[in-house]
Amino acid sequence: MPFIIVNESFEKVASYGLLPNMIFYLMNGYHVEAANGASMLSIWSSISNFLAIVGAFLADSYMGRFWVILLGSFSSLLGTTTLWSTAMIPQLKPAPCNQLVSSNCSSATPAQFAILLSSFALISIGAGCVRPCSIAFGADQLDNKDNPKNKRVLETFFNWYYASTSVSGMLAFTIIVYIQDHLGWKIGFGVPAILMVLSTLMFLFGSHLYIKVQPDKSLFTSFIQVIVASLRKISLYPSSNTVNYYHAKDSNYVTPTDNLRFLNKACMIENPEEDLNPDGTASNPWKLCSIGQVESLKALLRITPMCSTGIIILLSLNQQTFATLQAKTMDRHISPSFQIPAGSFTVFTIITVTLWIAIYDRAVVPILVKFTGHPRGLSPKMRMGIGLLLSAVSMASAAVVENKRRKFAIDQGLVDEPQKVMDMSAMWLIPQFSLIGLAEAFNAIGQIEFYYSQLPKSMSSMAMAIFTLGMAVANLLGGLLVKIVDRVTRKHGKESWLSSNLNKGHLDYFYWLLMAMCLVNFGYFLVCCWAYGPSVDVAEMPTDKMPERNEDTSGIREPPTV
């Protein structure tokens, strides 16, 4: 287990540690505008999160988790080493120039940008392979159905895993960022590269000890089979006769549900002699699917609108790149001899998430249970809604603080000197970081619990994959939003809201725009809740047919503690 956890932890420290200050590296090293740099980083994060779905698919269907993690480790190592080389070799970047002072800074050549972007791509591939597979690979080592304490052993591993994830994030946003701020990019990028060397070596050292589960049929393949089988029987009308439906021997389903009835055609048996083998299995899985496969796809399609409600809050969370630029212009000292690095303010989000989870789980839930009767205090949907409202409050707080910061800069005559630190404490930024952390603690964990309770047990692993996909879409839309706002607001020779010189721009207007989007999204969330209807835990229902949903929550299964 130490080999697996250390591999994952070092990969996270290495990759997370590159993000907070990367906007400064792009602006100072490659002369990229602030808006373009923020858009690039959003797209980079989006690709990394999207590739997690690809990594999970490869591990489940073709290569197995061991080889996918090993591939990811080598890819991350190569990516961090390539990025380090851009700091070590002057020819890989344009000539030094301060673009905030001079307007004649030379841009990076296509070849220089190609090397930088290739390092981003390799790191994304590495993250997409390691992160979705590591926790499942660790569980493979411990999962022993014959052990009466098996469930407790797995819970202990999950707790250690999530604890290592939190510690990794804290180290990345503090120590790595501090090194980059005080020792420069050469050492600041060198340390993550060295960590990836250690990560890869540690994983290889334990290779002879691992249990390597062979890849099996993927859920993604199963979903495609249901769609194809339904289309092949498009002229058939779904029957209510249970004899006409195919259900696997190890499934408790007898008849499919009535919602999304078109998909029921996939499990209809047209000709038993042709469609079934002598042992009762389907002769062609691309023509005949089991009821369980159909119901799994239905469950996924039903929760899709609810998934989309979490995109805007994640988009707001990803705009903290601009908050890092704000912090750079403010007084960050907490003592005469020590100041918080601008890129480390994200740690307040992590601290808030961690503290609130502990407080909510141990102190708040027992009190709420007495009033709500819900085993988790508040239902997942209620927590999701609270998180969405808190994200709007966070953006309003950010807008107010930025308005004050900009006014301070103008009053102190720093409009044309954006690199000078003004006489305003950066601690004013803590509320917006803490509020967005609290919003994430409510919404993100509420989302995961909702998916976990509403999907069949065979799809429990999809909960995190769906959330990761939402993060990818949010990153992509965040980058697109930044580009649109920058292009629209700079028309007719005006200064962009997202100008590299924050003292001339209007970042506060951008935050107000995000707040409005959060409020509209909350309205959309209420509509989705109404359309979805009351929900009960269906993940473990061993029934022959899914019942109609009602508000009885007595059977709700408590999800694993995150």
Backbone hydrogen bonds, N-H to C=O, Kabsch-Sander energy under -0.5 kcal/mol:
donor,donor_aa,acceptor,acceptor_aa,energy
5,I,1,M,-2.6
6,V,2,P,-2.7
7,N,3,F,-1.7
8,E,4,I,-2.1
9,S,5,I,-2.8
10,F,6,V,-2.8
11,E,7,N,-1.7
12,K,8,E,-2.1
13,V,9,S,-2.6
14,A,10,F,-2.4
15,S,11,E,-2.6
16,Y,12,K,-2.9
17,G,13,V,-1.7
18,L,15,S,-1.0
19,L,15,S,-0.6
19,L,16,Y,-1.0
22,M,19,L,-1.1
23,I,19,L,-0.5
24,F,21,N,-1.0
25,Y,21,N,-1.5
26,L,22,M,-2.5
27,M,23,I,-2.0
28,N,24,F,-3.0
29,G,25,Y,-2.1
30,Y,25,Y,-0.7
30,Y,26,L,-1.0
31,H,27,M,-0.6
32,V,26,L,-2.0
35,A,498,L,-0.5
37,G,33,E,-2.9
38,A,34,A,-2.7
39,S,35,A,-2.1
40,M,36,N,-2.4
41,L,37,G,-2.3
42,S,38,A,-2.0
43,I,39,S,-2.2
44,W,40,M,-2.4
45,S,41,L,-2.5
46,S,42,S,-2.3
47,I,43,I,-2.6
48,S,44,W,-2.3
49,N,45,S,-2.4
50,F,46,S,-2.7
51,L,47,I,-2.5
52,A,48,S,-0.6
52,A,49,N,-0.7
53,I,49,N,-0.6
53,I,50,F,-1.2
54,V,50,F,-1.0
55,G,51,L,-3.0
56,A,52,A,-2.2
57,F,53,I,-2.1
58,L,54,V,-2.6
59,A,55,G,-2.3
60,D,56,A,-2.4
61,S,57,F,-2.3
62,Y,58,L,-2.1
63,M,58,L,-2.3
64,G,58,L,-0.8
64,G,59,A,-0.6
68,V,64,G,-1.5
69,I,65,R,-2.6
70,L,66,F,-2.2
71,L,67,W,-2.4
72,G,68,V,-2.5
73,S,69,I,-2.4
74,F,70,L,-2.1
75,S,71,L,-2.2
76,S,72,G,-2.7
77,L,73,S,-2.2
78,L,74,F,-2.5
79,G,75,S,-2.4
80,T,76,S,-2.9
81,T,77,L,-2.0
82,T,78,L,-2.1
83,L,79,G,-2.4
84,W,80,T,-2.2
85,S,81,T,-2.0
86,T,82,T,-1.1
87,A,83,L,-0.8
87,A,84,W,-0.8
88,M,84,W,-1.7
89,I,85,S,-2.5
92,L,89,I,-1.9
93,K,90,P,-1.8
99,Q,97,C,-0.9
101,V,98,N,-1.2
102,S,98,N,-3.0
108,A,30,Y,-0.7
113,F,109,T,-2.5
114,A,110,P,-2.3
115,I,111,A,-1.9
116,L,112,Q,-1.9
117,L,113,F,-3.0
118,S,114,A,-2.0
119,S,115,I,-1.7
120,F,116,L,-1.8
121,A,117,L,-2.5
122,L,118,S,-2.3
123,I,119,S,-2.1
124,S,120,F,-2.3
125,I,121,A,-2.4
126,G,122,L,-2.2
127,A,123,I,-2.5
128,G,124,S,-2.7
129,C,125,I,-1.4
130,V,126,G,-2.6
131,R,127,A,-1.8
133,C,130,V,-0.5
134,S,130,V,-2.2
135,I,131,R,-0.6
137,F,133,C,-2.8
138,G,134,S,-2.3
139,A,135,I,-1.9
140,D,136,A,-1.8
141,Q,137,F,-1.0
141,Q,138,G,-0.6
142,L,138,G,-0.7
142,L,139,A,-0.7
143,D,139,A,-2.2
144,N,142,L,-0.8
147,N,144,N,-1.9
150,N,147,N,-2.1
153,V,149,K,-2.4
154,L,150,N,-2.3
155,E,151,K,-2.3
156,T,152,R,-2.2
157,F,153,V,-2.0
158,F,154,L,-2.6
159,N,155,E,-2.3
160,W,156,T,-2.3
161,Y,157,F,-2.8
162,Y,158,F,-2.8
163,A,159,N,-2.2
164,S,160,W,-2.4
165,T,161,Y,-1.9
166,S,162,Y,-2.2
167,V,163,A,-2.4
168,S,164,S,-2.3
169,G,165,T,-2.2
170,M,166,S,-2.3
171,L,167,V,-2.6
172,A,168,S,-2.5
173,F,169,G,-2.4
174,T,170,M,-0.8
174,T,171,L,-0.5
175,I,171,L,-0.8
176,I,171,L,-1.7
177,V,172,A,-0.9
178,Y,174,T,-2.6
179,I,175,I,-2.5
180,Q,176,I,-2.2
181,D,177,V,-2.2
182,H,178,Y,-2.3
183,L,179,I,-2.9
184,G,180,Q,-0.8
188,G,184,G,-2.4
189,F,185,W,-2.8
190,G,186,K,-0.9
191,V,187,I,-2.3
193,A,189,F,-1.4
194,I,190,G,-2.4
195,L,191,V,-2.5
196,M,192,P,-2.0
197,V,193,A,-1.5
198,L,194,I,-2.3
199,S,195,L,-2.6
200,T,196,M,-2.4
201,L,197,V,-2.4
202,M,198,L,-2.6
203,F,199,S,-1.8
204,L,200,T,-2.1
205,F,201,L,-2.6
206,G,202,M,-1.1
207,S,204,L,-1.7
209,L,206,G,-1.8
210,Y,206,G,-0.8
210,Y,207,S,-0.6
212,K,210,Y,-0.6
213,V,211,I,-0.8
216,D,60,D,-1.8
222,S,218,S,-1.9
223,F,219,L,-2.6
224,I,220,F,-2.0
225,Q,221,T,-2.2
226,V,222,S,-1.8
227,I,223,F,-2.0
228,V,224,I,-2.7
229,A,225,Q,-2.8
230,S,226,V,-2.2
231,L,227,I,-2.2
232,R,228,V,-2.1
233,K,229,A,-0.8
233,K,230,S,-0.5
234,I,231,L,-1.3
236,L,233,K,-1.9
242,T,240,S,-0.5
244,N,241,N,-1.5
245,Y,242,T,-1.4
246,Y,267,C,-2.5
247,H,245,Y,-0.5
251,S,248,A,-1.6
254,V,544,D,-2.9
255,T,544,D,-2.0
261,R,258,D,-0.7
263,L,260,L,-1.6
264,N,261,R,-1.3
265,K,262,F,-1.4
266,A,263,L,-1.7
267,C,264,N,-1.2
268,M,265,K,-1.2
269,I,244,N,-3.9
270,E,268,M,-0.7
274,E,271,N,-0.8
275,D,271,N,-3.2
276,L,272,P,-1.7
277,N,281,T,-3.4
280,G,277,N,-2.2
283,S,275,D,-2.8
284,N,275,D,-0.5
287,K,284,N,-2.3
288,L,284,N,-2.3
289,C,266,A,-2.6
291,I,246,Y,-1.3
294,V,290,S,-1.8
295,E,291,I,-2.8
296,S,292,G,-2.0
297,L,293,Q,-1.9
298,K,294,V,-2.3
299,A,295,E,-2.3
300,L,296,S,-1.8
301,L,297,L,-2.4
302,R,298,K,-2.5
303,I,299,A,-1.5
304,T,300,L,-0.7
304,T,301,L,-0.5
307,C,303,I,-2.2
308,S,304,T,-1.8
309,T,305,P,-0.7
309,T,306,M,-0.8
310,G,307,C,-1.6
311,I,308,S,-1.3
314,L,310,G,-1.5
315,L,311,I,-2.3
316,S,312,I,-2.4
317,L,313,I,-2.0
318,N,314,L,-1.8
319,Q,315,L,-0.5
319,Q,316,S,-1.0
320,Q,317,L,-1.0
321,T,318,N,-0.7
322,F,319,Q,-1.3
323,A,319,Q,-0.6
324,T,320,Q,-1.6
325,L,321,T,-1.4
326,Q,322,F,-2.2
327,A,323,A,-2.5
328,K,324,T,-1.5
329,T,325,L,-0.7
329,T,326,Q,-1.4
330,M,327,A,-1.2
331,D,424,M,-2.5
332,R,330,M,-0.7
334,I,338,F,-2.2
335,S,338,F,-1.5
338,F,335,S,-1.0
340,I,332,R,-2.5
344,S,341,P,-1.7
345,F,342,A,-1.1
346,T,343,G,-0.5
347,V,344,S,-1.8
348,F,345,F,-1.7
349,T,346,T,-1.1
350,I,346,T,-1.4
351,I,347,V,-2.7
352,T,348,F,-2.0
353,V,349,T,-2.3
354,T,350,I,-2.6
355,L,351,I,-2.8
356,W,352,T,-2.6
357,I,353,V,-2.2
358,A,354,T,-1.8
359,I,355,L,-2.8
360,Y,356,W,-3.4
361,D,357,I,-2.4
362,R,358,A,-2.1
363,A,359,I,-2.7
364,V,359,I,-1.9
365,V,360,Y,-2.8
367,I,363,A,-0.7
368,L,364,V,-2.6
369,V,365,V,-2.7
370,K,366,P,-0.7
370,K,367,I,-0.6
371,F,367,I,-0.7
371,F,368,L,-0.9
372,T,368,L,-3.3
373,G,368,L,-0.5
373,G,369,V,-1.9
377,G,374,H,-2.2
378,L,376,R,-1.9
383,R,379,S,-2.1
384,M,380,P,-2.3
385,G,381,K,-2.1
386,I,382,M,-2.3
387,G,383,R,-2.3
388,L,384,M,-1.8
389,L,385,G,-2.0
390,L,386,I,-2.4
391,S,387,G,-1.8
392,A,388,L,-1.2
393,V,389,L,-1.8
394,S,390,L,-2.5
395,M,391,S,-2.1
396,A,392,A,-2.0
397,S,393,V,-2.4
398,A,394,S,-2.4
399,A,395,M,-2.2
400,V,396,A,-2.3
401,V,397,S,-2.3
402,E,398,A,-2.3
403,N,399,A,-2.2
404,K,400,V,-2.0
405,R,401,V,-2.8
406,R,402,E,-2.8
407,K,403,N,-1.9
408,F,404,K,-2.4
409,A,405,R,-2.2
410,I,406,R,-2.3
411,D,407,K,-2.6
412,Q,408,F,-1.9
413,G,410,I,-1.6
414,L,409,A,-3.0
417,E,414,L,-1.2
420,K,417,E,-1.5
422,M,329,T,-2.7
424,M,422,M,-1.8
426,A,331,D,-3.1
428,W,425,S,-1.3
429,L,426,A,-2.2
430,I,427,M,-1.3
433,F,429,L,-1.7
434,S,430,I,-3.0
435,L,431,P,-2.9
436,I,432,Q,-2.0
437,G,433,F,-1.6
438,L,434,S,-2.4
439,A,435,L,-2.5
440,E,436,I,-2.1
441,A,437,G,-2.4
442,F,438,L,-2.0
443,N,439,A,-3.0
444,A,440,E,-1.9
445,I,440,E,-0.8
445,I,441,A,-0.5
446,G,442,F,-1.4
447,Q,443,N,-2.8
448,I,444,A,-2.3
449,E,445,I,-2.4
450,F,446,G,-2.3
451,Y,447,Q,-2.8
452,Y,448,I,-2.4
453,S,449,E,-2.0
454,Q,450,F,-1.8
455,L,451,Y,-1.6
457,K,539,A,-1.8
459,M,456,P,-2.4
460,S,457,K,-1.7
462,M,459,M,-2.0
463,A,460,S,-1.4
465,A,461,S,-0.9
466,I,462,M,-2.9
467,F,463,A,-1.9
468,T,464,M,-2.6
469,L,465,A,-2.2
470,G,466,I,-2.0
471,M,467,F,-1.8
472,A,468,T,-1.9
473,V,469,L,-2.3
474,A,470,G,-2.4
475,N,471,M,-2.5
476,L,472,A,-2.1
477,L,473,V,-2.8
478,G,474,A,-2.5
479,G,475,N,-2.2
480,L,476,L,-2.0
481,L,477,L,-2.9
482,V,478,G,-2.2
483,K,479,G,-1.9
484,I,480,L,-2.4
485,V,481,L,-2.8
486,D,482,V,-2.5
487,R,483,K,-2.4
488,V,484,I,-2.7
489,T,485,V,-2.4
490,R,486,D,-1.0
491,K,488,V,-1.1
493,G,490,R,-0.8
494,K,491,K,-1.6
499,S,496,S,-1.4
502,L,500,S,-1.1
504,K,501,N,-1.6
505,G,501,N,-1.7
506,H,497,W,-1.0
509,Y,506,H,-0.8
510,F,506,H,-1.1
511,Y,507,L,-2.1
512,W,508,D,-2.1
513,L,509,Y,-2.1
514,L,510,F,-2.1
515,M,511,Y,-2.3
516,A,512,W,-2.3
517,M,513,L,-2.2
518,C,514,L,-2.3
519,L,515,M,-2.0
520,V,516,A,-2.4
521,N,517,M,-2.3
522,F,518,C,-1.7
523,G,519,L,-1.8
524,Y,520,V,-2.1
525,F,521,N,-2.4
526,L,522,F,-2.0
527,V,523,G,-1.8
528,C,524,Y,-2.3
529,C,525,F,-2.5
530,W,526,L,-2.1
531,A,527,V,-2.5
532,Y,528,C,-2.5
533,G,529,C,-2.1
538,V,453,S,-2.4
538,V,536,V,-0.6
539,A,453,S,-1.2
541,M,538,V,-1.0
553,T,551,E,-0.5
556,I,553,T,-1.6
